[in-house]
Amino acid sequence: MSRFSSAEYLDLNIANGLGESYIVKKNIINRIVQVADRSFTSQLALSVSASDAKRDPFSAWWRSFLDDEISLGPTFEDRGEICTYIDLFSSIGGLSLGFEQALKAFGVKPLPLLAVDIDGTALKIHRANHLTERTLNDSVTSLIDFKVKGEGNSATFAYNPEIVTDSLKALIGRVDAIVAGPPCQGHSTLNNHSRSDDPRNLLYLTVPALAVALGVKHIVIENVPNVVNDKRSVVVSTVKLLNDAGFSVTDGVLQAHELGWPQTRKRFFLVASKGSEPISLTSIATQFRRPSLPVTWAISGVKVKREDSDHLMNQLGDTSGENIDRINWLFDHDAYDLPNHVRPLCHQDGHTYPSVYGRMKPDQPAPTLTTGFMSPGRGRFIHPSERRMLTPREAARLQGFPDWFDFVKGGQTKRSDLAKWIGDAVPSLMGYFAGLSLSRSWK
């Protein structure tokens, strides 16, 4: 066990047998995660001054993580333990990014065996950045044969779920964990047509089915908070199915801004484990609660450089002349909300979206990013101090993607791809804290 004198610790925070603290030495920041009577150290090169890091080590750690341009995350104490996992509904792997940071914090080496998604280009990005062994460009439902009888607390598998894809059969008994982000459009409060009653919501149930069929030990699922209101009770059904299979389960909503992140994003997580009980997500949210950082913390220093203007990550979306005038009006009047008389005619008789055409406030967290972050008519996405929209790189940092993460590998990425991948992503910090719930599994 690594030991340090209490005087060296910064930001000591221990509860439920789990603690996180920091040591700053010259140009290095060490993060110590304590699990029961053991502690594990990982480190990053500081991108801020040591004095600033000592004042706010949490901020210094994550800012250094974002600023890292060349490595695959922190150096960690590799204790020779490996966690193999698969990523379902993976997209480019935002949830995997945070999950892997949690594993490294425990001294466990992540080994992604498979990513599955219907977006083939996203899978190429996943493989390039996570070094994923295999990808499968297919629907997750095509992998598994299962049927659930009943709903909610009466849900049971009608028969043992069975893997039907030969390539996946080879992984039975070899997969330690599943991370999954089932499509959330059917649960979104923005979906007024079929909210909470959308056939896509049942995709959630493929996760416990695959977990049982593959014999995994750990599960992390994320979705929008409204998933708990699904008319088919997919969350309660999932908990029942997993409990029946011997898993202990915790679930709850994590809010990025309440965990210190500069974005007001909420996600519902379900974490399950065999052999050890995960720490309550409610306890995690309480233990690690801290004031949010401002949007400028993440995007300051990220400029649209002339020499890089042809790089897709630094390109601005097409902005109409009318919208340029609206952006200029906000800056000319030192305003953050656009008055009705400057809005499109369809807004001038009244509307319920004051943040649309809004400018971000520099001292506050960003609003929840969406796939429309490059358009002023899709939300409060105008840069707080420059007369323009966010670039994809700035939005990616607000979603917790560090600068080494390559979104354009192979040259096939389109601007519309970036909008979807980044706007739909889960901030890596949220995946990290959800992963900390599994700390008792790695002690």
N, C-alpha and C positions, 0 to 999 in steps of 0.2 A: 504493500500500500504506500502510495506517495504521501509524505507528510510535510506540512509547512507550518511555521509558527503563525499563530492567529494574527500577529501584527502585520504579516505580509498580505493577508487577505484583503481584498476590496469587494464590497457589495456581497458580503456573505449572506446566504439565504438558504436555510435548511428547514425542511418540513417533510413529513411522511417518509423519512429515511432518504430523501433526495435533496441535494444541495447544489447550488451553482455559485461559484465565486471566481475572482480574477486576480492575477498578479501581473503587474506591469514592470518590466525590466528593460531599460533603454529603449530599443526599437522593436521590442517583442511584447505581445500580450498573450498571457497564458490563461486559458479557461479551465478551471478545475470543477469537474462534476463529481459529487460525492454520492455514492449509492450504498446505503447501509454503512458498513465499516470500511469500505474501499473508496478510493478516489482515483480519478483518471484525468490526465492532463492533455489538452490539445493546445496548439499555439498558432498564431498568425503574425506576420510582419505588420507592424503598425503603419497605417497611412495617415495617422493624426499624431500630434505631439504627445510625448509621454505625460506631460502635465495635464493636457486635456483628457487623456485616457484615464488618469487617476481620478479626475473629477467625475467622469461618467464612463466607467469601463464597459458597461453594456453597449452604449452607443459606439464606443471605440471599436469593440469587437465586430459589430455588425457593419459598421462603416468600412472597416478594413476588409471584411469579407466581400462587400460590394466592390471595393476598389481593386481587388485582386484580379490581375489581367492574365496571369500566366499559369496558375496552378489549378488543381481540382479541389480546392478547399483547404481547410486547416491540416497541418501536420498533427498526427495523433499518436498516442501510445498504443501501438498495435500489440495486443496481448495474444495474438495467434488464434483468435476466434473469428469465424466468418458467419455472416448472416446472408444466406441466399434469398432472393426475393423476386417476385414478378410484379409488374405494373400493369393493371387493367384499366381500360379507357384512358390510356396513358397520356395522350397528346405528346408534348415535348418533355414531360417529366418534371413539372414544377413540384408536385407532391413528393416525388422520389428525391428531389434535391434536398428538401427539408428533412425527410426521413433518414437520408444518408448522413446528414449532419448530426442527427441524434445518435445514430449508431457509432459514428466516429467519436462522439463525446463519451461513449462508454468503452472506448478502446476496441470496438468491433469493426471489422472490415466489411463493408457492403459489397455484395456480388450480385448485380442484376442479371438474372438468367434470361428474362423474357419481358418484352413490352408488347401490348396488344392494343391496337386502335384501328379505326376505319380510315384514318388520315395517314396515308403512306408517307407523305413528305414530313409530317411531324415525327414519324418513327425514325426517319433518317437523322433528324436533329437529336432525338432521344439517344440513339445509338452513338452518335458522334460525341456527345457530351457526357453521357453516363458510362460509356464503354460497355453497353448492354450486349450480352452474348448473342441473343437472337431477337428479332422482331417479327410480329405476325400482323399483317395488314388484313384484318378480318373483324367481324363482329364477335364480341365476347360470347354472345348467345350460341354461336356455332361451335363452341368448344365443349359444351357440357349438355348432357341429357338429364333433366331433372323435372320434378313436378312437386309443387307445394300444395298440400291440402289444408284448407282453413286459412284464417287470417289472424294477425295479431297474436294474442296469447294462446290461440288454439292451432297455430301453424305447425305443421309437421311435413317432413319429406314423405311423399307417397312411396318412394323406393329410394335406395341408396343412389345419390348422384353419381353419374358415370362420365368420365372423360371420353369424348368421341373423336378427338383429333390425335392421330398417331404421334405427331411431334410433341404433343403435350403429355401423352401417356408416359413418355420417357422421363418426365419430371416428377412422377408420383413418388413421394417419399424423399425428394431432393430439395423441396422448397420450404424454407423456414417461415417466410412471411409473404403476405399479399398486401400491396397498397393499391387503392382503387378510388377513382373519382367518377362514378356513374354519371351519365348526362343529367344535368340539373334543370334543363329548360322546362320540363313538365312540372317542376316544383317551384319555379321562380315566381315571385310576386309580380313580376313584369308580364307574366303570361296570363292574361285575363281570360283567354278563350277556354283553356282546359286546365286551369290551375288546380293542382292536387288530384286531378283525375285524368291522367295521361298514361297511355300504355307504356311509354318509355320509363315511367317510374318503376315498373317491375324489373328493369335491368338491375336494380339494387340487389335483388334476390339472387342474381347470378354469383355474387361475391361469396355468400356463405356456402352456396352449392359447390363452387370450385374449391373453397377452403377445405370442405369435408372430403371431396374427391381426391385432392392432392395431399391431404394429411399435413397441412401447415400448422404452425404453432402460434403465429401472430398475425393480426389483421389491423390495418388502418384504412378507414373509409372516410372520405369527405364529401360534403354536399352543401347545398344552401340550407339555412335554418328552417325554411318552410317544408322541408322533407318530412318533418314530424307530423304534418297535417295531411299527408297523403291519404286519400280515401280508402286505399287498400292496406293501410297500416304497414308499409314496407319496413319501417324501422323496428317496430315492435315485433313483427314477424321475424326479422333478421336476428334480433336479440334472442327470441325463443328458439330458433333453429340452432344458433350457436351455443346457447346454454345446454340444449339437448345433446350437442356434440362434445360437451366437456369444456367449453370456453367460459372464462370469466369476462364480463363485458362492462365497459363504462362508455357513456356517451354524453355529449353536451356541446354547447356553442362556445367557440373561442372567438374573441374579437381582437383583431390585429392591433387596433389603436390602444386597447386596454393592456396589451402585452408590450407596449412601447413603440410599436411600428407606426410609421407616418402615413397610414391609410386606414380609413374607417371601414374595414372589410370584416364581415361576420361569416363564419362557416360552421356547419354542424359536423362534428367528428364522432365516429364510433371506433373504439379501440378494443380489441379482444385478444386474449392470450390464454394458452393452455399451460398448466403447471405453475403459474404464478398469477396473482391478481393485479391487473393494471391499476396504477394510481388514478383516482377519480379525476376526470377532466375538470370538474368543478374546482377541485383542490388545486390543480395545476393553474387554472385561471386566476385563482385567488392568490396563490403563493407568488406568482411571477407578475402580478399586476404592477404596472408602473405608468407614469404619464407618457402620453404619446409624443414622439418626436415630430417636428414640423416637416412639411413636404420639402422644404429647402435643404434639410439635412441630407436627403437622398439624392437630390438632383443638382446641388451646388457643385460647381466645377465641371459639370458635364455640359460642354458647349457644342453648338453646331459649328464646327470648324470648317473653314472654307475648303481646306485640302481634303476633308472627309465628307464633303457634302454629297458626293456621289455614292457614299456607302449607305446601304438600305437602312441601317439602324440609326443613322443620323439625318435621314431625309424627313422633311415635313410633308404632311398630307396636303392634297390640293385644297386650297381655301379660296372660296369665291370672293369677288370684290366686295359684295355686301357684307360678308362675314369679316373681311379685313377691316371694313369701316366699323363694324361692331366692336372688334378687338381694340381698335384705336380709340373708340369712344370711352371704353372702360379705363384705359390708361390716361387719356386726356382729362378725365374727370375723377381720377384716383378712386375708381369704383370697382366693386367686385361682382355686383349684380346688374344685369342689363335692364333698364326700365322698359315698360311695355311699348312706348312710342318708338323705340329703336329696334324692336323685335320684328319678326315677320308678321304680316297682316293677320295670320291665323292665331297669333298669340295676343294681339292687341286688345281683344275684347275680354281678356282674362284667361288664365291658365293655372295649372297646378304644379308647374315644374320651374320654380324660381332658379334652380341651379343651372338649367340649360342656358347656354351662352355665358356662363359665369367664369370668372377668373379665380384661380386658386389663391387662397390666403396664405402668405408666406410663413406665418407663425402658427398655422394649424395643420393637422394631417390632411392629406389628399382625400377626396371622396372616394368611394368604391370605384375602382377602374372597371370599365366595361370594354367591349369590343369597339366601341365608338370613341375611344380616347383621342383619336386624331381629328375629330370633328367638333367644332364648338356647339353645334346643334344637338349633340348627344349627351351633354352633361357639363359639369364644371371642370373643364379640361384645358383652359387657357393658362399658359405659363404664368406664375405669379409675378415675375419681374421683367419678362421680355414679351414683346408684342408678337406672339406666335403660339402655336399649339405645342403640346409635348412631342418630343421625338420618341420613336420606339425604344431607344436605349434608355431614356429617362423613365418611361413607363415600365420597362423591364426592371429597372432598379427599384421602383416602387413596389414591384411584385417580388422582390427579393432575389432576382437573378444577378449574380455577380458579373463583372465585365469580361471574365474569361468565357462565359457561356456563349457559344457560337450559334446564332440563329440562322445563319445563311450558308451553312456547310453545303458544298456541292453546287451552289449558285442557283438552286431551283426555287428559293423562297420568293414569294410575292408579298407586296405590302398588305394585301388582304389576309395572308397567312399570319403575318405578324400581329395584326389587329386581333385576330381570333385567339391565337396562342397566348399572347400576353394578356389580353383582356379577360380571358377565361381562367387564367392560372390561379394557383393558390400560393400566396406569399410563402417563401421557404421558411421564414420564422414560424409560421403557423404549423407547418409540417414538423418542424423541429420540436416544438412544444408538445404536439400530439405524440411524437415519438418518445419524448421523455416519460410519458405515461407508462411505457413498457420497461422502465428502468429496473424493476425488480427481477426481470427476466435475465438481466446481464450482470447481476452482482456476483 
